[in-house]
Amino acid sequence: MSIAPRLTIRLSILALFAAMSPLGASGQRPAPVGRPAGRPPAPVRPAGETIAIVGGRILPVSGPAIERGVILIAGAKITAVGADVAVPQGARVIDAAGKIVTPGLFESATQLGIVEIPLSADGTADQSTTDAGLSAAFAVVDSFNAETTLIPVTRVEGITRALIIPSGKHVLLGQAAVVDLSGAQAPDAVTRTPAAMLAQLGEAGAAAEGGSRASAMLRLREALQDAADFARNRAAWNSAQRRGYARGRLDLEALAPVLRGELPLAVAANRASDLLAALRLAEEFRLKLVLMEAAEGWKVADRIAAQHVPVVIKPLTDIPSFDAPGATLENAARLAKAGVTVILSSFESHNARNLRQEGGNAVANGLGRDAALRAVTLTPAEVWGVAKRCGSLDVGKDADIVVWSGDPFELTTGPEHVFIRGREIARDSRQRQLLERYRTIR
């Protein structure tokens, strides 16, 4: 299955009309909800104050757990973490006794901020382009809208950063970007762009490039070969003394950092044979490869591990298909046991908040709890090149912190405090407002 179908909206008709209509079911105008519709909620408190989170079980991810520890936040950064940290006078104190404190969660395949209603509303979906002259150069960050109603409902579940990815009907899909979910617009919300180049093989790649997996691989190889030739012979091309290329200048330039190993090529594929084809391509061009989806990754886990290729998977994928007849809930655990670097993702936009449910199911099917937490925090930060900023609770990093009422992977618990770059985020969201608005319908 391609990236695009996994990211389609799952809305009920009732919820959609309730969200879009200012009138209740009776036709009478309900009481206002307090702020303009569609606006992201403001942070609870401004950045700049000193905050101390005390008494909780701190899971830094980069090191061992700290029992009854203290985390200090000053401005946007973590300034201290430990068991014997003194709380400065005048600091705002959050009592986390009996709670668990972790880094904010990282969603590694979503279209938050570039899709609102993907299937029906013109002007609300910017995840793909039909321009035949653009594929590799297509950069989703230029469409990012921080005021989407999807961000508040996602971050209240403890997700603070995300890799925003393109989709479409080309073998090369375009450039992904890492953003925070603070509600700030670009460029303030952007942690890194581009963070990866997206491509698709397998069933989706075949459909995009002539109906065969072989033709998709040929087109991808051609693009890389042309980009390499273009980089070596740019001056000759500029003076019309070099052959033409199958792709335009923008795509060829966009592929240059991929060929230099500076930017990962993230390839979506599921079938074991397609994953092996991607591994061969990476060896041929010496690419920094990341495998996406990889429902049959467990079948070739040893080969993936041998090439040190990270894999981004959806743990709840277990329904067999022609593209992935070997899908199993044990995929994450089997990959990790083989030594593969595993990242967990929901591959959702409207339901990206389910990331911790995905993690919990991976744990229930054999993945270690510590490994699951790392797979939604520090590992994605490392793979997408932003580990100096986020992913763990270390001094000097951005203060993306979640205080949980209990185990983050248990659905009976939830976030009690969410910080993004040192700002505590309001628990308000469009869903909460709609609940209150339509709790009583006259």
C-alpha positions in Angstrom: 0.0 0.0 0.0 1.3 3.5 -0.8 1.9 6.3 1.6 -1.1 8.3 0.3 -3.9 5.8 1.2 -2.6 5.4 4.7 -2.9 9.1 5.3 -6.5 9.5 4.0 -9.1 11.1 6.3 -11.4 9.0 8.4 -14.2 11.4 9.4 -17.8 10.7 10.1 -20.3 12.8 8.2 -21.8 14.1 11.5 -18.4 15.2 12.8 -17.6 16.9 9.5 -20.8 18.9 9.4 -20.6 19.8 13.1 -17.0 21.1 12.6 -18.0 23.2 9.6 -21.4 24.5 10.5 -21.9 27.4 13.0 -25.5 26.0 13.8 -26.6 23.2 16.0 -28.7 20.3 14.8 -31.9 22.3 15.7 -30.9 25.2 13.4 -30.3 27.5 16.4 -27.0 29.1 16.9 -25.2 27.5 19.9 -23.2 29.4 22.5 -19.8 30.6 21.2 -16.8 28.5 22.1 -14.6 31.4 23.2 -12.2 31.9 20.4 -12.4 32.1 16.6 -13.0 28.8 14.9 -9.9 27.2 13.4 -7.4 29.2 15.5 -4.8 27.1 17.3 -5.1 27.5 21.1 -2.6 29.8 22.7 0.1 28.4 25.0 -0.9 28.2 28.6 2.1 30.3 29.7 4.6 32.4 27.8 8.1 31.2 27.2 10.8 32.7 29.3 9.8 31.7 32.9 11.8 29.1 34.8 9.9 25.9 35.3 10.8 23.0 37.5 9.2 19.5 36.9 9.8 17.7 40.2 9.3 14.2 41.7 8.5 12.3 38.6 10.1 9.2 37.0 12.1 10.8 34.3 12.9 8.7 31.2 15.5 10.7 29.3 15.8 8.0 26.6 19.5 8.9 26.1 20.3 7.4 29.5 18.9 5.5 32.4 15.7 6.4 34.2 15.9 8.9 37.0 13.6 8.2 40.0 12.0 11.2 41.6 14.0 13.5 39.4 13.9 17.2 38.5 13.9 18.9 35.1 14.5 22.6 34.8 13.3 24.7 31.9 14.5 28.2 31.2 13.2 29.9 28.1 13.0 27.3 25.3 15.7 25.0 26.6 16.3 22.3 29.2 18.9 23.6 31.7 19.2 20.8 34.2 18.1 17.1 34.5 18.9 14.9 37.5 18.0 13.5 40.9 19.7 16.2 43.0 18.9 19.4 41.0 18.1 22.4 43.1 14.9 24.3 42.2 15.6 28.0 41.7 13.7 30.5 43.9 10.7 31.8 42.0 10.5 29.0 39.6 7.1 27.6 38.7 6.9 24.1 40.1 5.0 21.2 38.6 4.6 18.3 41.0 5.1 15.1 38.9 5.1 12.7 41.8 3.8 9.3 40.7 4.0 10.5 37.1 6.2 9.6 34.1 8.2 12.3 32.3 9.4 11.7 28.7 10.5 13.7 25.7 7.8 14.7 23.4 6.8 12.0 20.9 8.0 12.2 17.2 5.6 11.3 14.4 7.7 10.2 11.4 5.2 10.1 8.5 2.3 12.5 8.5 0.8 15.4 6.5 -0.2 17.6 9.4 -0.4 21.2 8.2 -0.5 20.4 4.5 -3.9 18.4 4.4 -7.2 19.4 6.0 -9.9 17.6 3.9 -7.9 15.6 1.3 -10.7 14.0 -0.7 -13.3 16.7 -1.2 -12.3 20.3 -0.6 -10.2 22.2 -3.1 -7.6 24.3 -1.5 -7.2 22.2 1.6 -4.8 19.5 0.4 -1.3 20.4 -0.6 0.5 17.0 -0.1 1.0 16.3 -3.8 1.5 17.9 -7.2 0.2 16.9 -10.7 2.9 19.0 -12.3 4.9 16.6 -14.4 7.9 18.8 -14.3 8.1 18.6 -10.5 8.8 15.6 -8.2 12.1 15.6 -6.3 12.0 19.4 -6.0 8.5 19.5 -4.5 8.9 20.8 -1.0 5.9 20.4 1.4 7.3 23.0 3.8 6.1 25.8 1.5 2.5 24.6 2.1 2.8 24.2 5.9 -0.1 25.8 7.7 0.3 25.8 11.5 -3.3 26.9 12.1 -4.7 23.6 10.9 -7.2 22.2 13.3 -5.3 18.9 13.2 -2.3 20.1 15.2 -4.0 20.9 18.5 -5.8 17.5 18.7 -2.4 15.8 17.9 -0.2 17.6 20.4 -2.5 17.1 23.3 -1.6 13.4 23.0 2.0 14.2 23.6 3.3 14.5 20.0 5.5 17.5 19.7 7.5 17.1 16.4 6.7 15.5 13.1 8.1 14.7 9.7 5.8 16.2 7.2 5.9 14.1 4.0 4.6 14.5 0.4 2.6 11.9 -1.5 1.6 11.6 -5.1 1.7 9.6 -8.3 5.4 9.8 -9.1 8.2 7.5 -8.2 9.9 10.5 -6.6 7.5 12.3 -4.3 9.5 15.3 -3.0 11.1 16.7 0.1 10.0 16.2 3.7 10.5 18.6 6.6 10.6 18.3 10.4 8.4 20.8 12.2 7.3 21.3 15.7 3.6 21.4 16.6 3.8 24.6 18.7 1.4 26.5 16.5 4.1 28.7 15.1 4.2 29.3 11.3 7.2 28.6 9.1 10.0 29.3 9.4 9.7 29.4 13.2 8.2 26.0 13.4 10.6 24.4 11.0 13.4 22.3 12.6 14.9 21.0 9.4 14.1 21.3 5.7 14.7 19.3 3.7 14.9 16.4 6.1 14.5 13.6 3.6 13.7 12.8 -0.1 10.6 10.6 -0.4 10.2 7.9 -3.1 7.9 5.0 -3.6 8.5 1.5 -5.1 6.3 -1.6 -4.9 2.7 -1.5 -5.9 2.4 2.3 -5.7 5.6 2.9 -7.6 4.5 0.5 -10.3 1.2 2.3 -10.7 3.0 5.6 -11.0 5.5 4.5 -13.6 4.0 2.4 -16.3 2.4 -0.4 -14.3 5.5 -2.4 -13.4 7.8 -2.5 -10.5 10.7 -2.8 -13.0 9.7 0.5 -14.7 9.5 2.3 -11.4 13.0 1.2 -10.5 14.3 2.2 -14.0 12.8 5.7 -13.6 14.3 6.1 -10.1 17.7 4.9 -11.3 17.5 7.2 -14.3 16.7 10.2 -12.1 19.8 9.5 -9.9 22.0 8.9 -12.9 20.9 12.1 -14.6 21.4 14.1 -11.3 24.9 12.7 -11.0 25.8 13.6 -14.6 24.2 17.0 -14.2 26.3 17.7 -11.1 29.5 16.8 -12.9 28.7 18.7 -16.1 26.7 21.7 -14.9 28.7 24.2 -16.9 28.4 22.3 -20.1 24.6 21.9 -19.6 24.3 25.7 -18.9 25.9 26.4 -22.3 23.8 23.8 -24.1 26.8 21.5 -24.7 25.4 18.6 -22.7 22.6 16.2 -23.5 19.1 16.9 -22.2 17.8 15.1 -19.1 14.5 13.3 -18.4 13.9 15.7 -15.5 14.2 19.5 -15.1 16.8 21.5 -13.4 14.9 21.8 -10.2 14.6 18.1 -9.7 18.2 17.5 -10.7 19.4 20.1 -8.2 17.2 18.7 -5.4 18.7 15.2 -5.9 22.3 16.5 -5.4 22.4 16.2 -1.6 20.9 12.7 -1.8 23.7 11.6 -4.0 26.3 13.2 -1.7 24.9 11.3 1.2 23.8 14.5 3.0 20.0 13.8 2.7 18.4 10.4 3.3 16.3 8.8 0.5 13.2 7.5 2.2 11.7 4.8 0.0 8.2 3.4 0.7 7.9 -0.3 -0.1 6.3 -3.3 1.6 7.1 -6.6 -0.2 10.3 -8.3 0.7 11.5 -8.3 -2.9 10.9 -4.5 -3.2 12.8 -3.9 0.0 15.8 -5.8 -1.4 15.6 -3.8 -4.6 15.8 -0.6 -2.6 18.8 -2.0 -0.7 20.5 -2.8 -4.0 19.9 0.7 -5.3 21.3 2.2 -2.1 24.5 0.2 -2.5 24.8 1.1 -6.2 24.6 4.9 -5.6 26.0 4.8 -2.0 22.8 6.4 -0.7 21.7 7.1 2.9 18.6 4.9 2.7 15.5 4.8 5.0 12.8 2.2 4.4 9.2 3.3 4.9 6.3 1.1 5.7 8.2 -2.2 5.2 5.4 -4.5 6.2 7.5 -7.5 5.2 10.7 -6.1 6.6 11.0 -9.0 9.1 11.5 -11.4 6.2 14.7 -9.6 5.1 15.7 -8.2 8.5 19.2 -9.6 8.4 19.9 -7.9 5.1 18.5 -4.6 6.3 20.5 -4.7 9.5 23.7 -5.6 7.6 23.4 -2.3 5.6 22.5 -0.3 8.7 19.3 1.0 7.1 16.6 2.4 9.5 13.0 1.3 9.0 9.9 3.3 9.7 6.9 1.0 10.2 3.3 1.1 11.3 3.0 -1.6 14.0 -0.7 -2.2 13.5 -0.2 -3.3 9.9 -1.2 -7.0 9.9 -3.8 -7.5 7.1 -2.3 -9.4 4.2 -2.4 -7.8 0.8 -0.9 -8.5 -2.6 1.7 -5.9 -1.8 2.4 -7.4 1.7 1.1 -10.9 2.1 3.5 -11.4 5.0 2.2 -8.5 7.2 2.4 -9.3 10.9 2.0 -7.5 14.2 5.4 -8.9 15.2 7.2 -6.9 12.5 8.7 -4.3 14.9 9.9 -6.9 17.4 11.4 -9.2 14.7 13.2 -6.2 13.1 14.6 -5.0 16.4 15.7 -8.5 17.4 17.7 -8.7 14.1 19.5 -5.4 15.0 17.5 -3.1 12.7 17.0 0.5 13.7 13.3 0.8 14.1 11.1 3.9 14.1 7.3 3.7 14.8 4.8 5.8 13.0 1.0 6.0 12.6 1.3 7.1 8.9 -1.8 9.2 9.7 -2.7 12.9 9.7 -6.2 13.1 11.2 -5.4 10.2 13.5 -1.7 10.9 14.2 -2.6 11.2 17.8 -2.8 7.3 17.8 1.0 7.1 17.7 1.3 5.9 21.3 -1.4 3.3 20.6 0.8 2.0 17.8 3.7 1.9 20.2 1.7 0.1 22.8 0.7 -2.6 20.3 4.3 -3.0 19.3 5.2 -3.6 22.9 2.3 -6.1 23.2 3.7 -8.0 20.3 7.2 -8.3 21.5 9.0 -5.0 21.2 10.7 -3.9 24.4 9.2 -0.9 26.2 12.4 1.1 26.2 12.9 0.3 22.5 9.4 1.4 21.7 9.9 4.7 23.5 13.2 5.3 21.7 11.4 4.5 18.4 9.1 7.4 18.9 11.5 9.9 20.3 15.3 9.8 20.0 15.7 7.4 17.0 13.5 9.5 14.6 15.3 12.6 15.7 18.7 11.0 14.9 17.5 9.6 11.5 16.0 12.9 10.4 19.0 14.9 11.5 17.5 16.9 14.4 18.9 15.0 17.4 20.8 18.1 18.6 17.5 19.9 19.1 15.0 17.2 20.3 14.4 13.5 21.0 15.7 13.2 24.5 15.8 15.0 27.8 19.3 16.4 27.8 20.7 19.8 28.9 20.7 22.2 26.0 18.0 20.6 24.0 14.7 22.2 23.2 12.3 21.6 26.1 9.9 19.2 24.3 8.6 17.4 27.4 5.5 15.4 28.4 4.3 14.7 31.9 2.1 11.5 31.7 -0.4 10.3 34.3 1.2 6.8 33.8 2.7 4.6 31.2 2.6 6.5 27.9 1.7 3.3 26.0 -1.3 2.5 28.2 -4.5 4.1 26.7 -6.0 4.6 30.2 -3.3 7.2 30.9 -2.6 10.5 29.1 -0.5 13.6 29.1 -1.1 16.1 31.9 1.4 18.7 30.7 2.9 19.1 27.2 5.8 21.5 26.6 7.0 22.4 23.1 10.2 24.5 23.1 9.6 25.5 26.7 6.0 26.6 26.2 3.2 24.7 27.9 0.5 23.9 25.4 -3.2 24.3 26.2 -5.2 21.2 26.4 -7.9 22.8 24.2 -8.6 21.4 20.7 -11.4 21.5 18.1 -12.7 18.2 19.3 -13.0 19.4 22.9 -14.7 22.6 21.8 -17.2 20.6 19.7 -17.9 18.3 22.6 -18.8 21.3 24.8 -20.7 23.1 22.0 -23.0 20.1 21.2 -23.1 18.5 24.6 -26.7 19.8 24.8 -28.6 20.4 21.6 -31.8 22.3 21.8 
